[in-house]
C-alpha cells in the first residue's frame, strides 16, 4: 500500500501548469454556490438532510466550459465544483441551527436576526472549516490514499476524467432539473394536484398513512439508496403506527406535558397534532443519542487522525521547496486567520458570546473538523453526522454558558450561535476534504482549491441570510411546509437545558429506542430522523429507494450497473436542484402576495397525484436504463 501511495501520479502532472483559477471558473462557481446553497437550504428544511453538490456542479461546469465555451481544462472544472459545492455545505450548517433564532423571534422573545449576523455566522464558520482542514490534507488525503476511499471526492474525479462525456451528462442533470421544476410548479404553485396524499384511520386512532409526492424526495431516496431510505421509513413507521396510536389509546382524557389540552382534544385536529406535541421530543432524544453514539464509535479514529495531523504539520514545517500539487495555504496565515476570527466572535456585539464561548468555538471547531474530515473519507458526506456533532456542542456550550453566568435568552442565542458556527465548520471541513481528494486525483493545486473553497463560502454566506428570511416569510419554520426538523430540535434542547423545562420522560423514551436500534446493529441517525419527521416524508423518500433497488437488481456487467446508477444520480441531483429552485421561487411569490393568482380554479384528486408520482419514478428508472443503450 505504501508503494502505491508513493507511486501515485495525478492526471495533470505536478510540473505541468494549465488554466485553473480563472475568471470563468470563479463566476460559474459562485453562481452554482448560490443556486445549490439555496436549493439545499430548502431541501434540508423540508426533509432534514442535504445532498452533495460536487458531482452536479462538476457536470454542469463541464457542459458550460467544454460544450458552450469550447474550452478544455479539467482543472477549471474542478475549481468550479470546489467553489460550487461550498454553497451546499454552508446551507447544511445554517439550516440545522439558525432557524431556531427565527422561531424565538416569532414567539416574541428576541428580535429577528439580522442578515449581517447570519452572514457572519456562516462566513466565520466556513472560513474556520477551511483553515482547520488544511493541516489535515497531508495526513488524510495524501498519506491515506488507497486507505480512505472519500466516495464523493473519488466519484467526482471520475466524472471529471470522463470529460468527453460531459455534454450528455450535463444534459441528464438539466433534464432532471427541468422536469422536477415543472412538476413542482404544477403541484405547489398552480395546485393542479396535491403534493401530499394521506388517510387517517378511524378505527386505529392516532395513525395516519400518507406520502409527499415530490421529485426531491424521490431523488433523496435514490441517492441515499434503499438501506438508508428503509431505516428512515422504519423510524417513521414506529412513530406513526406504534407510538402515536399508543398515546391515543392510553392517553385519552389525560393532559400530558408539554401539551396543554387532553390527547382526545389534540386528535380533533388530526394525528399530526400528536406528532408536533410528543413525537418531536421522542425523536429529539433519539437523534441526540444517535449523534453521541456516532461520536463515541469514532473516538479511535479521532485520536489517530490527531496524531497524523500533528505529525504531518511538523514534517511540512521544514520543507520549503514543494511541488505545485503539494502547496497548501501557509500555516502561519491559517493561525492568524483563526485568531482574528476568534477575537471578532468575542468582541462583536452581533455574537452574544463571551471569551469562553469564543474558545469553545475554536477548540470544538478543530475537534469536529478533524472528525468530519475523517468520517467523510470513510463513509461519505451524506452519512457525516454533522447534526450529531452540533447537538454535542450545543449541550456542552449551553451548560458552560449557564454555569459561567450567561443565562436566559442571551445564553440561548449564544448557544445557537456557537452551535451554528460549529455545524458549518464540520460541514465545510467535510466538503473541503472531498474537494481536495478530487483535486489530488486530477492534479489540482491545493492552495488554489483552498482559496476557491473560501470564495464559495463568502458567496453562499452572503446569500444564505436572504434565503432563510425568504422561506420564513413565505411559510414559517416548524410548519408542515418546512418542518426545519434539526433546528426545531436544537431549539427545544437549548430551551430545556436553560429553563430546566424539558419533558425528560419523552426524551428518555427516544434515548432508549436509539440504544435498542444500536444494539440491533442498525444505523441510528437515519432511523431517528425518520422517527422525527412526518411519515409522509419518509414514505416519499422510500419510493425513491425502491427505484434504486430495481436499477441495481437489473442484470449486467459491473460497468453497465455503474453506468445505470451514475446516470440516475445525475438525474436525481437535477431533480433536487429543480425542486429547490422552484421552492425558492414560490417563496418569493408568497412574500410578494402573488401566490394566490397562479392557483388554478380546478384540482385533480389524490389518486392523480399518486399516478403522476409513479410516472415520475418510472421515468427515473427509464433514464437509468438508457445508459445501456448509450454503451
VEXGU-58058 format. One record per residue (C-alpha): x, y, z; residue number from 1. Coordinates in steps of 0.1 Angstrom, whole numbers, padded with zeros to 4 digits. Layout:
# VEXGU-58058
NODE    c1    c2    c3  nr
NODE     X     Y     Z NUM
...
END
This chain:
# VEXGU-58058
NODE    c1    c2    c3  nr
NODE  0000  0000  0000   1
NODE  0029  0024  0009   2
NODE  0044  0019 -0026   3
NODE  0011  0027 -0042   4
NODE  0009  0059 -0023   5
NODE  0045  0069 -0033   6
NODE  0040  0060 -0070   7
NODE  0006  0077 -0074   8
NODE  0007  0101 -0103   9
NODE -0021  0127 -0108  10
NODE -0039  0131 -0141  11
NODE -0022  0165 -0146  12
NODE  0015  0162 -0136  13
NODE  0029  0184 -0109  14
NODE  0053  0201 -0134  15
NODE  0026  0210 -0159  16
NODE  0007  0243 -0155  17
NODE -0028  0245 -0171  18
NODE -0057  0270 -0166  19
NODE -0072  0265 -0132  20
NODE -0080  0296 -0111  21
NODE -0097  0316 -0140  22
NODE -0124  0343 -0141  23
NODE -0147  0318 -0159  24
NODE -0143  0292 -0132  25
NODE -0148  0318 -0105  26
NODE -0180  0332 -0120  27
NODE -0196  0298 -0127  28
NODE -0185  0285 -0093  29
NODE -0200  0315 -0074  30
NODE -0233  0312 -0093  31
NODE -0235  0275 -0086  32
NODE -0226  0280 -0049  33
NODE -0256  0304 -0045  34
NODE -0280  0282 -0065  35
NODE -0271  0249 -0049  36
NODE -0269  0267 -0015  37
NODE -0305  0280 -0018  38
NODE -0318  0247 -0032  39
NODE -0302  0226 -0004  40
NODE -0314  0251  0022  41
NODE -0350  0244  0010  42
NODE -0344  0207  0008  43
NODE -0327  0205  0043  44
NODE -0355  0224  0059  45
NODE -0381  0201  0042  46
NODE -0366  0167  0048  47
NODE -0338  0172  0074  48
NODE -0309  0164  0052  49
NODE -0289  0178  0022  50
NODE -0272  0162 -0007  51
NODE -0237  0167 -0021  52
NODE -0235  0193 -0049  53
NODE -0200  0184 -0061  54
NODE -0209  0160 -0089  55
NODE -0238  0180 -0104  56
NODE -0216  0212 -0101  57
NODE -0188  0194 -0119  58
NODE -0211  0181 -0147  59
NODE -0228  0215 -0152  60
NODE -0194  0232 -0154  61
NODE -0182  0207 -0180  62
NODE -0213  0213 -0200  63
NODE -0207  0251 -0199  64
NODE -0169  0252 -0203  65
NODE -0164  0223 -0227  66
NODE -0196  0224 -0248  67
NODE -0206  0261 -0248  68
NODE -0173  0279 -0244  69
NODE -0153  0252 -0263  70
NODE -0125  0252 -0237  71
NODE -0108  0221 -0225  72
NODE -0095  0223 -0189  73
NODE -0101  0197 -0163  74
NODE -0087  0219 -0135  75
NODE -0111  0247 -0143  76
NODE -0140  0223 -0140  77
NODE -0125  0211 -0107  78
NODE -0123  0247 -0095  79
NODE -0160  0252 -0104  80
NODE -0171  0222 -0084  81
NODE -0149  0232 -0054  82
NODE -0165  0267 -0053  83
NODE -0200  0255 -0061  84
NODE -0202  0227 -0035  85
NODE -0193  0251 -0007  86
NODE -0228  0266 -0010  87
NODE -0244  0233 -0002  88
NODE -0222  0228  0029  89
NODE -0228  0264  0042  90
NODE -0266  0258  0037  91
NODE -0264  0225  0056  92
NODE -0247  0240  0086  93
NODE -0270  0271  0086  94
NODE -0304  0254  0083  95
NODE -0297  0228  0110  96
NODE -0293  0256  0136  97
NODE -0302  0292  0127  98
NODE -0340  0288  0121  99
NODE -0341  0284  0159 100
NODE -0335  0322  0161 101
NODE -0364  0328  0138 102
NODE -0387  0306  0159 103
NODE -0378  0326  0191 104
NODE -0384  0358  0172 105
NODE -0418  0346  0161 106
NODE -0426  0339  0198 107
NODE -0417  0375  0206 108
NODE -0387  0365  0228 109
NODE -0360  0381  0207 110
NODE -0356  0404  0177 111
NODE -0352  0387  0143 112
NODE -0316  0380  0135 113
NODE -0301  0405  0110 114
NODE -0289  0395  0075 115
NODE -0254  0406  0087 116
NODE -0254  0384  0118 117
NODE -0265  0353  0097 118
NODE -0238  0361  0071 119
NODE -0211  0365  0097 120
NODE -0220  0332  0115 121
NODE -0219  0314  0081 122
NODE -0187  0332  0070 123
NODE -0168  0326  0102 124
NODE -0178  0290  0104 125
NODE -0170  0284  0067 126
NODE -0135  0300  0069 127
NODE -0127  0282  0101 128
NODE -0137  0249  0085 129
NODE -0113  0255  0056 130
NODE -0085  0267  0079 131
NODE -0089  0236  0102 132
NODE -0090  0212  0072 133
NODE -0058  0225  0055 134
NODE -0033  0210  0081 135
NODE -0052  0176  0078 136
NODE -0048  0173  0040 137
NODE -0014  0157  0040 138
NODE -0024  0131  0067 139
NODE -0058  0122  0054 140
NODE -0057  0126  0016 141
NODE -0020  0121  0006 142
NODE -0007  0096  0033 143
NODE -0041  0077  0035 144
NODE -0045  0075 -0003 145
NODE -0057  0040 -0011 146
NODE -0070  0036  0025 147
NODE -0096  0062  0029 148
NODE -0120  0060 -0001 149
NODE -0136  0095  0000 150
NODE -0166  0083 -0020 151
NODE -0179  0116 -0034 152
NODE -0144  0130 -0040 153
NODE -0133  0100 -0059 154
NODE -0166  0098 -0079 155
NODE -0163  0135 -0088 156
NODE -0128  0129 -0100 157
NODE -0141  0100 -0122 158
NODE -0168  0123 -0137 159
NODE -0141  0149 -0145 160
NODE -0118  0124 -0160 161
NODE -0146  0112 -0183 162
NODE -0146  0147 -0198 163
NODE -0155  0137 -0233 164
NODE -0190  0126 -0220 165
NODE -0196  0160 -0203 166
NODE -0222  0172 -0227 167
NODE -0245  0142 -0224 168
NODE -0240  0140 -0186 169
NODE -0248  0177 -0182 170
NODE -0279  0171 -0203 171
NODE -0290  0145 -0178 172
NODE -0287  0169 -0149 173
NODE -0306  0196 -0168 174
NODE -0333  0172 -0178 175
NODE -0339  0162 -0142 176
NODE -0339  0199 -0132 177
NODE -0364  0209 -0158 178
NODE -0389  0180 -0153 179
NODE -0388  0185 -0115 180
NODE -0392  0223 -0118 181
NODE -0424  0219 -0140 182
NODE -0438  0191 -0117 183
NODE -0432  0212 -0086 184
NODE -0447  0243 -0101 185
NODE -0478  0224 -0112 186
NODE -0482  0208 -0078 187
NODE -0474  0235 -0053 188
NODE -0476  0266 -0075 189
NODE -0507  0261 -0096 190
NODE -0520  0234 -0072 191
NODE -0532  0213 -0101 192
NODE -0528  0182 -0079 193
NODE -0520  0178 -0042 194
NODE -0483  0173 -0033 195
NODE -0493  0153 -0002 196
NODE -0518  0125 -0001 197
NODE -0529  0107  0031 198
NODE -0556  0089  0050 199
NODE -0563  0088  0088 200
NODE -0577  0055  0102 201
NODE -0610  0058  0121 202
NODE -0606  0025  0139 203
NODE -0569  0030  0146 204
NODE -0569  0063  0163 205
NODE -0536  0083  0162 206
NODE -0523  0066  0130 207
NODE -0522  0081  0096 208
NODE -0507  0069  0063 209
NODE -0495  0093  0037 210
NODE -0469  0103  0012 211
NODE -0455  0136 -0001 212
NODE -0453  0130 -0039 213
NODE -0424  0155 -0047 214
NODE -0394  0150 -0070 215
NODE -0368  0160 -0044 216
NODE -0380  0132 -0020 217
NODE -0377  0106 -0047 218
NODE -0343  0120 -0056 219
NODE -0331  0118 -0020 220
NODE -0343  0082 -0017 221
NODE -0325  0072 -0049 222
NODE -0292  0090 -0038 223
NODE -0293  0076 -0002 224
NODE -0301  0041 -0015 225
NODE -0327  0015 -0003 226
NODE -0309  0008  0030 227
NODE -0308  0044  0044 228
NODE -0343  0050  0030 229
NODE -0357  0019  0046 230
NODE -0342  0029  0080 231
NODE -0359  0063  0078 232
NODE -0391  0046  0067 233
NODE -0388  0022  0097 234
NODE -0384  0052  0121 235
NODE -0415  0069  0106 236
NODE -0435  0036  0109 237
NODE -0426  0033  0146 238
NODE -0437  0068  0153 239
NODE -0469  0069  0133 240
NODE -0482  0034  0136 241
NODE -0469  0024  0171 242
NODE -0461  0053  0194 243
NODE -0489  0077  0183 244
NODE -0517  0051  0184 245
NODE -0504  0041  0219 246
NODE -0506  0077  0230 247
NODE -0541  0079  0216 248
NODE -0551  0046  0232 249
NODE -0537  0051  0267 250
NODE -0537  0089  0269 251
NODE -0574  0095  0261 252
NODE -0586  0122  0286 253
NODE -0552  0128  0301 254
NODE -0533  0161  0296 255
NODE -0497  0152  0291 256
NODE -0470  0178  0292 257
NODE -0459  0197  0270 258
NODE -0495  0198  0256 259
NODE -0520  0220  0275 260
NODE -0551  0201  0264 261
NODE -0561  0164  0265 262
NODE -0550  0138  0240 263
NODE -0585  0135  0227 264
NODE -0588  0172  0221 265
NODE -0555  0171  0202 266
NODE -0569  0144  0180 267
NODE -0597  0167  0168 268
NODE -0571  0184  0146 269
NODE -0558  0150  0133 270
NODE -0529  0127  0143 271
NODE -0503  0153  0133 272
NODE -0511  0171  0165 273
NODE -0497  0142  0184 274
NODE -0466  0143  0163 275
NODE -0460  0180  0170 276
NODE -0466  0178  0207 277
NODE -0450  0145  0216 278
NODE -0432  0127  0188 279
NODE -0408  0156  0182 280
NODE -0394  0152  0217 281
NODE -0391  0114  0215 282
NODE -0374  0119  0181 283
NODE -0351  0146  0195 284
NODE -0339  0122  0222 285
NODE -0333  0095  0196 286
NODE -0314  0119  0172 287
NODE -0293  0133  0201 288
NODE -0284  0098  0212 289
NODE -0276  0088  0177 290
NODE -0252  0117  0173 291
NODE -0235  0109  0206 292
NODE -0232  0072  0198 293
NODE -0216  0080  0164 294
NODE -0190  0102  0181 295
NODE -0182  0076  0207 296
NODE -0177  0050  0180 297
NODE -0154  0074  0161 298
NODE -0131  0081  0191 299
NODE -0103  0057  0179 300
NODE -0104  0074  0145 301
NODE -0103  0108  0161 302
NODE -0072  0100  0182 303
NODE -0054  0085  0152 304
NODE -0063  0115  0129 305
NODE -0050  0140  0155 306
NODE -0016  0121  0157 307
NODE -0014  0121  0119 308
NODE -0023  0158  0116 309
NODE  0004  0169  0142 310
NODE  0030  0146  0125 311
NODE  0023  0160  0090 312
NODE  0024  0196  0102 313
NODE  0058  0190  0117 314
NODE  0070  0173  0086 315
NODE  0058  0201  0063 316
NODE  0071  0229  0085 317
NODE  0107  0222  0074 318
NODE  0100  0218  0037 319
NODE  0100  0250  0016 320
NODE  0107  0235 -0019 321
NODE  0073  0220 -0027 322
NODE  0058  0208 -0059 323
NODE  0027  0226 -0073 324
NODE  0005  0197 -0062 325
NODE  0018  0198 -0026 326
NODE  0013  0236 -0019 327
NODE -0011  0244  0009 328
NODE -0020  0278  0023 329
NODE  0008  0289  0046 330
NODE  0004  0276  0082 331
NODE  0012  0310  0099 332
NODE -0015  0326  0077 333
NODE -0041  0300  0089 334
NODE -0032  0306  0126 335
NODE -0035  0343  0121 336
NODE -0069  0340  0105 337
NODE -0082  0317  0132 338
NODE -0070  0341  0160 339
NODE -0086  0371  0142 340
NODE -0120  0353  0138 341
NODE -0119  0341  0175 342
NODE -0113  0377  0187 343
NODE -0141  0390  0164 344
NODE -0165  0365  0177 345
NODE -0156  0376  0212 346
NODE -0158  0414  0207 347
NODE -0185  0419  0181 348
NODE -0219  0426  0197 349
NODE -0236  0405  0170 350
NODE -0224  0374  0188 351
NODE -0237  0372  0224 352
NODE -0206  0351  0233 353
NODE -0180  0357  0260 354
NODE -0143  0348  0258 355
NODE -0151  0312  0270 356
NODE -0177  0309  0242 357
NODE -0151  0320  0216 358
NODE -0126  0295  0229 359
NODE -0152  0267  0228 360
NODE -0158  0275  0191 361
NODE -0120  0272  0183 362
NODE -0115  0241  0203 363
NODE -0146  0223  0193 364
NODE -0143  0236  0157 365
NODE -0109  0220  0152 366
NODE -0120  0188  0170 367
NODE -0151  0184  0149 368
NODE -0134  0195  0116 369
NODE -0110  0166  0123 370
NODE -0139  0142  0130 371
NODE -0158  0154  0099 372
NODE -0128  0151  0076 373
NODE -0121  0115  0087 374
NODE -0157  0105  0086 375
NODE -0164  0117  0051 376
NODE -0132  0099  0040 377
NODE -0147  0066  0053 378
NODE -0184  0068  0047 379
NODE -0190  0098  0025 380
NODE -0206  0133  0031 381
NODE -0242  0120  0031 382
NODE -0236  0099  0062 383
NODE -0215  0125  0080 384
NODE -0231  0130  0115 385
NODE -0229  0168  0114 386
NODE -0261  0173  0133 387
NODE -0249  0149  0160 388
NODE -0217  0169  0164 389
NODE -0237  0201  0167 390
NODE -0260  0185  0193 391
NODE -0230  0176  0214 392
NODE -0216  0211  0211 393
NODE -0250  0227  0220 394
NODE -0253  0206  0251 395
NODE -0218  0214  0263 396
NODE -0220  0251  0253 397
NODE -0254  0256  0269 398
NODE -0242  0241  0302 399
NODE -0209  0261  0301 400
NODE -0227  0294  0293 401
NODE -0252  0288  0321 402
NODE -0225  0279  0347 403
NODE -0205  0310  0337 404
NODE -0235  0333  0342 405
NODE -0247  0338  0306 406
NODE -0283  0327  0312 407
NODE -0318  0333  0298 408
NODE -0323  0344  0262 409
NODE -0288  0358  0259 410
NODE -0274  0324  0268 411
NODE -0298  0305  0245 412
NODE -0289  0328  0215 413
NODE -0252  0324  0223 414
NODE -0255  0286  0224 415
NODE -0273  0286  0190 416
NODE -0246  0310  0176 417
NODE -0219  0287  0188 418
NODE -0237  0256  0175 419
NODE -0243  0273  0141 420
NODE -0206  0281  0136 421
NODE -0195  0246  0147 422
NODE -0221  0230  0124 423
NODE -0209  0250  0094 424
NODE -0172  0242  0104 425
NODE -0179  0205  0104 426
NODE -0199  0206  0071 427
NODE -0173  0227  0053 428
NODE -0144  0206  0066 429
NODE -0161  0175  0052 430
NODE -0168  0192  0019 431
NODE -0133  0206  0016 432
NODE -0119  0171  0022 433
NODE -0139  0156 -0007 434
NODE -0129  0185 -0030 435
NODE -0092  0182 -0021 436
NODE -0094  0145 -0027 437
NODE -0108  0152 -0062 438
NODE -0080  0177 -0068 439
NODE -0054  0152 -0056 440
NODE -0065  0127 -0082 441
NODE -0068  0151 -0111 442
NODE -0036  0171 -0102 443
NODE -0050  0204 -0089 444
NODE -0031  0230 -0069 445
NODE -0043  0225 -0032 446
NODE -0037  0262 -0022 447
NODE -0058  0274 -0052 448
NODE -0086  0250 -0043 449
NODE -0085  0262 -0007 450
NODE -0088  0298 -0018 451
NODE -0117  0286 -0041 452
NODE -0134  0270 -0012 453
NODE -0132  0303  0008 454
NODE -0146  0322 -0022 455
NODE -0175  0297 -0023 456
NODE -0181  0302  0014 457
NODE -0181  0340  0010 458
NODE -0206  0339 -0018 459
NODE -0230  0315 -0002 460
NODE -0227  0332  0032 461
NODE -0238  0365  0016 462
NODE -0269  0348  0001 463
NODE -0280  0324  0029 464
NODE -0295  0351  0052 465
NODE -0318  0362  0024 466
NODE -0328  0326  0017 467
NODE -0336  0320  0053 468
NODE -0357  0352  0056 469
NODE -0375  0344  0024 470
NODE -0385  0309  0034 471
NODE -0396  0321  0069 472
NODE -0416  0350  0055 473
NODE -0433  0326  0030 474
NODE -0442  0297  0052 475
NODE -0427  0300  0087 476
NODE -0403  0274  0102 477
NODE -0417  0245  0121 478
NODE -0448  0242  0098 479
NODE -0457  0213  0075 480
NODE -0443  0232  0045 481
NODE -0408  0235  0061 482
NODE -0406  0215  0094 483
NODE -0369  0225  0100 484
NODE -0365  0193  0120 485
NODE -0330  0197  0133 486
NODE -0333  0234  0141 487
NODE -0366  0229  0160 488
NODE -0350  0201  0180 489
NODE -0319  0222  0188 490
NODE -0342  0250  0200 491
NODE -0360  0226  0223 492
NODE -0328  0212  0237 493
NODE -0313  0247  0244 494
NODE -0345  0259  0260 495
NODE -0350  0228  0281 496
NODE -0314  0230  0295 497
NODE -0315  0267  0301 498
NODE -0350  0268  0316 499
NODE -0350  0233  0331 500
NODE -0383  0226  0313 501
NODE -0376  0196  0291 502
NODE -0402  0168  0290 503
NODE -0374  0143  0300 504
NODE -0397  0113  0301 505
NODE -0403  0116  0263 506
NODE -0367  0124  0255 507
NODE -0356  0094  0275 508
NODE -0380  0072  0256 509
NODE -0362  0084  0224 510
NODE -0329  0078  0240 511
NODE -0336  0041  0248 512
NODE -0353  0035  0215 513
NODE -0320  0047  0199 514
NODE -0300  0024  0222 515
NODE -0322 -0006  0212 516
NODE -0317  0003  0175 517
NODE -0279  0004  0180 518
NODE -0279 -0029  0198 519
NODE -0298 -0044  0168 520
NODE -0269 -0030  0147 521
NODE -0290 -0006  0126 522
NODE -0277  0029  0118 523
NODE -0293  0051  0145 524
NODE -0292  0085  0128 525
NODE -0314  0078  0097 526
NODE -0338  0057  0119 527
NODE -0340  0086  0144 528
NODE -0345  0112  0117 529
NODE -0373  0091  0103 530
NODE -0389  0090  0138 531
NODE -0387  0128  0140 532
NODE -0400  0137  0105 533
NODE -0436  0133  0093 534
NODE -0443  0098  0079 535
NODE -0453  0113  0045 536
NODE -0417  0125  0040 537
NODE -0402  0091  0048 538
NODE -0427  0074  0025 539
NODE -0418  0097 -0004 540
NODE -0381  0091  0002 541
NODE -0386  0053  0004 542
NODE -0403  0054 -0030 543
NODE -0370  0067 -0045 544
NODE -0351  0040 -0027 545
NODE -0373  0013 -0042 546
NODE -0364  0026 -0077 547
NODE -0327  0022 -0068 548
NODE -0334 -0014 -0058 549
NODE -0349 -0022 -0093 550
NODE -0320 -0004 -0110 551
NODE -0294 -0024 -0090 552
NODE -0312 -0057 -0095 553
NODE -0311 -0055 -0133 554
NODE -0285 -0079 -0146 555
NODE -0255 -0067 -0165 556
NODE -0217 -0062 -0162 557
NODE -0202 -0042 -0134 558
NODE -0196 -0013 -0159 559
NODE -0232 -0014 -0171 560
NODE -0245 -0014 -0135 561
NODE -0223  0015 -0126 562
NODE -0234  0035 -0157 563
NODE -0271  0030 -0148 564
NODE -0266  0040 -0112 565
NODE -0245  0071 -0121 566
NODE -0270  0083 -0147 567
NODE -0297  0080 -0120 568
NODE -0275  0100 -0096 569
NODE -0271  0128 -0121 570
NODE -0308  0129 -0130 571
NODE -0319  0129 -0093 572
NODE -0293  0156 -0085 573
NODE -0310  0177 -0111 574
NODE -0345  0168 -0097 575
NODE -0334  0180 -0063 576
NODE -0320  0213 -0077 577
NODE -0350  0219 -0098 578
NODE -0375  0215 -0070 579
NODE -0353  0236 -0047 580
NODE -0352  0264 -0072 581
NODE -0389  0264 -0078 582
NODE -0394  0262 -0040 583
NODE -0374  0294 -0036 584
NODE -0394  0310 -0065 585
NODE -0427  0301 -0049 586
NODE -0415  0315 -0016 587
NODE -0408  0348 -0035 588
NODE -0444  0346 -0049 589
NODE -0458  0341 -0014 590
NODE -0439  0370  0001 591
NODE -0450  0394 -0027 592
NODE -0486  0381 -0024 593
NODE -0490  0368 -0059 594
NODE -0490  0331 -0050 595
NODE -0529  0330 -0050 596
NODE -0531  0344 -0085 597
NODE -0514  0314 -0102 598
NODE -0537  0288 -0085 599
NODE -0559  0270 -0110 600
NODE -0597  0270 -0104 601
NODE -0599  0232 -0105 602
NODE -0578  0205 -0088 603
NODE -0571  0168 -0095 604
NODE -0579  0142 -0069 605
NODE -0553  0125 -0047 606
NODE -0553  0094 -0069 607
NODE -0539  0115 -0098 608
NODE -0511  0127 -0075 609
NODE -0501  0091 -0069 610
NODE -0503  0082 -0106 611
NODE -0481  0112 -0115 612
NODE -0456  0104 -0088 613
NODE -0454  0068 -0100 614
NODE -0449  0081 -0136 615
NODE -0421  0103 -0124 616
NODE -0404  0073 -0107 617
NODE -0409  0052 -0138 618
NODE -0392  0080 -0158 619
NODE -0363  0079 -0134 620
NODE -0360  0041 -0140 621
NODE -0361  0046 -0178 622
NODE -0334  0073 -0176 623
NODE -0312  0049 -0156 624
NODE -0317  0021 -0182 625
NODE -0309  0045 -0210 626
NODE -0273  0041 -0200 627
NODE -0274  0006 -0215 628
NODE -0283  0020 -0250 629
NODE -0255  0046 -0248 630
NODE -0228  0020 -0241 631
END
